[in-house]
Amino acid sequence: MATVTSRDGTRIGFEQVGAGPSLVLVDAAGGFRGFGPMSSLAGRLAGKFTVVTYDRRGRGESGDTPPYAVEREVEDLAAVIEAAGGTAFVHGFSSGAALALLGAAAGLPISMLSLLEPPIALDQPPQEGDLAAEIDELVAAGRRADAVEHFHTSIGVPPEITAGMRQAPFFPMLEGVAHTLAYDSRITPAVSLATLQSVIVPTLVVNSEASDDRLRGWAEDVATALPRGCHLTLKGEWHGVSNDELASALADFFGGGAV
């Protein structure tokens, strides 16, 4: 593992594998290098790219300097891209896709972008309540498990997936990063139609054929709103596709050929 210092002095842990053009992977809510699909995806892409995975602030080996602001996470991504050589392809998953879009809109040196099911509802009114504040309150009260469950229920994770979540072997890792779920809850609403229209790099938006109509529709709408967006549906499960399927699609899109 290596580290890079973000603009506000926060240490961000990252690592890279492979050789070729730089490709930075941006995790979804709760994900970091020790948990989630990105490390496995990086291994599948390492034959064509120098793949960089990093721990978003407050997770894994990265620091977390208060007060939180979405802009700090954009600066973290900028620091990682700089450490990766100064320019990079970027792939983001879910709220990590929203963060990648904010980075591209802010002018970060992202040459091409791919997004897996960005949870951006362009045609719907804002969600009632303040999910980020609710997560903050639960964490402050020491109810980290409740914060995790409340987040997943609030964003529409199907009950059959959340049932028994607390008994899952990975649940302690989710509890450990429960405070960062408030960060993701602030990032996604920060992406507007104007944000999308300002992203001028070629962008691939992917969804799983097994996701619900809401997620599939969001992906299609985002691809349509992007000036240079294209859309692809892959085989998969709810809110996810296999890393083999995704790696092949990303390699084709970013110009590396089949992996």
C-alpha positions in Angstrom: 0.0 0.0 0.0 1.0 3.6 -0.7 -0.4 6.8 0.5 -1.1 10.2 -0.9 -2.0 13.4 0.9 -5.2 15.1 -0.1 -5.5 18.9 -0.3 -6.8 19.2 3.3 -4.0 17.1 4.7 -5.9 13.8 4.9 -3.9 10.7 4.1 -5.5 8.5 1.5 -4.4 4.9 1.1 -4.1 3.3 -2.3 -2.4 0.6 -4.3 -1.9 -0.3 -7.9 -1.6 -3.5 -9.9 -0.8 -4.3 -13.5 0.7 -2.2 -16.3 -0.7 0.1 -19.0 -2.8 3.2 -18.9 -4.0 4.2 -15.5 -7.5 3.2 -14.4 -8.8 4.4 -11.0 -11.7 2.5 -9.4 -14.0 4.4 -7.1 -15.9 2.3 -4.5 -19.6 2.5 -3.6 -21.1 3.1 -0.2 -19.4 0.9 2.4 -16.8 -0.3 0.0 -13.0 -0.1 0.5 -10.0 -2.1 -0.5 -10.6 -4.7 2.2 -14.3 -5.1 1.4 -16.3 -5.0 -1.9 -15.8 -6.0 -5.5 -13.0 -3.5 -6.6 -10.0 -5.5 -5.6 -11.2 -8.5 -7.6 -12.1 -6.3 -10.5 -8.6 -4.8 -10.4 -7.1 -8.2 -10.7 -9.1 -9.0 -13.8 -8.1 -5.7 -15.5 -4.4 -5.7 -14.5 -3.4 -7.4 -17.7 -4.3 -4.3 -19.7 -4.2 -1.4 -17.2 -2.4 0.0 -14.2 -5.4 -0.3 -11.9 -5.5 1.9 -8.9 -7.8 1.1 -5.9 -8.1 3.4 -2.9 -9.8 3.7 0.4 -12.2 6.7 0.3 -11.8 8.9 3.4 -13.0 7.4 6.6 -12.5 3.8 5.4 -9.7 1.3 5.5 -6.3 2.8 5.7 -7.4 6.4 4.8 -7.8 9.2 7.3 -10.9 11.3 7.9 -10.5 15.0 8.6 -13.6 16.9 9.8 -15.7 18.7 8.9 -16.9 16.5 6.0 -17.7 18.1 2.6 -18.3 16.5 -0.8 -15.6 18.7 -2.2 -13.0 17.0 0.0 -13.8 13.6 -1.7 -13.4 15.2 -5.1 -10.0 16.5 -3.9 -9.1 13.0 -2.7 -9.9 11.6 -6.1 -7.7 14.3 -7.6 -4.8 13.4 -5.4 -5.2 9.7 -6.4 -5.2 10.5 -10.1 -2.1 12.7 -9.6 -0.4 9.8 -7.9 -1.5 7.5 -10.7 0.4 9.6 -13.3 -1.6 12.8 -13.7 -4.4 11.5 -15.9 -6.6 8.4 -15.8 -9.6 6.5 -16.9 -12.0 6.3 -14.0 -14.7 3.7 -13.1 -17.2 4.3 -10.3 -19.8 2.0 -8.8 -23.2 3.4 -7.4 -22.4 6.4 -5.2 -18.8 6.0 -6.3 -20.1 6.7 -9.8 -21.7 9.9 -8.6 -18.4 10.9 -7.1 -16.6 10.2 -10.4 -19.2 12.4 -12.2 -18.6 15.2 -9.7 -14.8 14.8 -10.3 -15.2 14.9 -14.1 -17.5 18.0 -13.8 -14.9 19.7 -11.6 -12.3 19.3 -14.4 -10.2 16.5 -12.9 -7.9 15.0 -15.6 -10.2 12.1 -16.4 -9.9 11.0 -20.0 -12.8 8.5 -20.1 -15.4 7.5 -17.5 -17.5 4.4 -16.8 -20.3 4.2 -14.3 -22.1 1.1 -12.9 -25.6 1.9 -11.9 -25.3 5.5 -10.7 -28.2 6.1 -8.3 -29.2 9.5 -9.8 -32.9 10.1 -10.3 -33.2 13.0 -12.7 -37.0 12.7 -13.1 -38.0 12.3 -9.5 -38.5 14.9 -6.6 -35.8 14.9 -3.9 -36.1 12.2 -1.2 -38.1 13.3 1.8 -36.1 13.9 5.0 -32.4 14.2 5.4 -30.8 10.7 5.2 -27.3 12.0 5.8 -28.4 13.8 9.0 -30.3 10.7 10.1 -27.2 8.5 9.6 -25.1 11.1 11.5 -27.5 11.0 14.4 -27.6 7.2 14.7 -23.8 7.0 14.6 -23.4 9.7 17.2 -25.8 7.7 19.5 -23.6 4.6 19.1 -26.2 2.9 16.9 -23.9 2.0 14.1 -25.7 -1.2 13.2 -29.0 0.7 13.0 -27.3 3.3 10.8 -26.3 0.6 8.3 -29.7 -0.9 8.2 -31.5 2.4 8.0 -29.2 3.5 5.0 -29.9 0.3 3.0 -33.6 0.4 3.7 -33.8 4.1 2.8 -32.1 3.7 -0.5 -34.4 0.9 -1.6 -32.3 -2.2 -1.1 -34.8 -5.1 -1.4 -36.0 -6.6 1.9 -34.8 -10.1 0.8 -31.3 -8.7 0.7 -31.4 -6.7 3.9 -33.0 -9.6 5.8 -30.4 -11.2 8.0 -27.8 -8.6 7.2 -26.8 -8.2 10.8 -26.0 -11.9 11.1 -23.8 -11.8 7.9 -20.0 -12.4 8.5 -19.2 -9.1 6.7 -21.6 -7.0 8.9 -18.9 -5.9 11.3 -17.0 -4.3 8.4 -20.1 -2.4 7.4 -20.5 -1.2 11.0 -16.9 0.0 11.0 -17.6 2.4 8.1 -21.2 3.3 9.1 -20.3 7.0 9.5 -19.2 7.2 5.9 -22.7 6.2 4.7 -23.7 9.8 5.5 -21.0 10.9 3.1 -22.5 8.9 0.3 -25.9 10.3 1.2 -24.5 13.8 0.5 -22.6 12.9 -2.7 -25.5 11.4 -4.8 -27.9 14.4 -4.4 -25.0 16.7 -5.4 -25.2 15.4 -9.0 -27.7 17.4 -11.1 -28.7 17.5 -14.7 -26.4 20.5 -15.1 -23.6 18.4 -13.6 -24.1 15.7 -16.2 -24.3 18.1 -19.1 -20.9 19.5 -18.1 -19.2 16.1 -18.3 -17.8 16.1 -21.8 -15.6 13.0 -21.7 -16.7 9.7 -23.3 -18.7 7.9 -20.6 -20.1 4.4 -20.5 -23.1 3.8 -18.2 -23.7 0.1 -17.3 -26.6 -1.6 -15.6 -27.5 -5.1 -14.7 -30.3 -6.8 -16.5 -31.5 -8.2 -13.1 -31.8 -4.8 -11.4 -35.2 -3.2 -10.9 -36.8 -0.8 -13.3 -35.7 2.1 -11.1 -32.0 1.4 -11.3 -32.1 0.5 -15.0 -34.1 3.6 -15.8 -31.6 5.8 -13.9 -28.7 4.3 -15.8 -30.5 5.0 -19.2 -31.4 8.5 -18.2 -27.9 9.4 -17.1 -26.4 8.0 -20.3 -28.9 10.1 -22.3 -28.1 13.3 -20.4 -24.4 13.0 -20.8 -23.1 14.7 -23.9 -20.9 11.7 -24.9 -22.7 9.0 -22.9 -23.5 5.5 -24.1 -25.5 2.7 -22.3 -24.9 -1.0 -21.9 -26.9 -3.7 -20.1 -24.9 -6.7 -18.8 -25.9 -10.0 -17.2 -25.9 -9.8 -13.4 -27.7 -9.7 -10.2 -29.6 -6.9 -8.5 -27.4 -3.8 -8.5 -24.3 -5.7 -9.7 -22.7 -7.6 -12.5 -20.0 -10.2 -12.4 -16.4 -8.9 -12.5 -15.7 -11.1 -15.5 -18.5 -9.4 -17.5 -17.6 -6.0 -16.2 -13.9 -6.3 -16.8 -14.5 -7.3 -20.5 -16.8 -4.4 -21.0 -14.5 -1.9 -19.4 -11.5 -3.2 -21.3 -13.3 -2.8 -24.6 -14.6 0.6 -23.8 -11.3 2.0 -22.5 -9.5 0.5 -25.6 -7.6 -2.3 -24.0 -9.3 -5.1 -25.8 -10.6 -8.3 -24.2 -9.1 -9.5 -20.9 
